[in-house]
Amino acid sequence: MNQPIPARVSFETSDLMLASFLRCRSFMLRGIKRQNGKTVFVFDDSAPLRQSLLDYANDGTVAVRSFCSTMRDLKAITR
């Protein structure tokens, strides 16, 4: 008997800087969508991602050039 595949739980944010931070922390971007006139970045939710959210809120670090490059790339693909 086939078991249904559980749906992935996702984390969504419209914050470009947070999305860039998460990408710099090696979290895969699973999708980009438009919602209420805003761009929303979709990531798989996980305990490590939640820890990175706390790190972001507490001035966690990522490489500056990588962050700027990632931010520029995300901005370009949302236009």
N, C-alpha and C positions, 0 to 999 in steps of 0.2 A: 504494500500500500504506500502510495506517495504521500509524504508529509509536505505540507505547504512550507515554502521558504519564508522565514520570518522577515518582515520588512526591516530595513535598516533604520535605526533611529538617527535623525540628523540634527545638526546644530546649524542655525541660520543667523546671519548677521548682515546688516546693511552698512556696517562700519568698515570702510575701505582700509583704514589703518589696522584694525583688528584682523581683518582678513589677510592683510599682508604679513602681519606678525605671525599668524598661524601657518601661513605658507612657508615663512622663513624657519619655522619650527618643524618643517617637513610634513605637515598635515596636508593630505590631498584634497584639492578642491573638487567636489563631486558634481557641482552644477552652479549655474548662475541663472537667476530668473528675475523677472520684473514683477513687483508687487506694490500696488498702490502708488505707482509712479517712481518707486525706488528700485535700485538694483540690490538684489539679495544674493549673498554668497552662501553656498551650502557645503557643509563638511559633515563627515561621519562623526557622530558623537561618541565619546569614549572617556574613560577616566583620565588618560594622559592629556586629552584635549581640554578637559575641565581644569586640570592643573595648569595648563598653559594660559587659560583664561585668568586664573588667579595671578600667575606670573605677570601677565600683561597689566593687570590692575595694580600690581605692586612694582612696576618699573623693571620687569624682567628684560634681559638683554637678547639682542640678535645683532648680526653683523649689519652695520649701517648701509654699506653699499648694496648688499643683498636686499635689505628692506626697501631702499629707494627704488631699486630696479624692479622688484616685485610689485611695488605700489604702482609704478609707471605702467607695467605690463597689465595689471588688473584693470587699471583705469582705461587703457587702450581697448581692451576686449569688451568693455561695457558700453562703449559708444555706439 
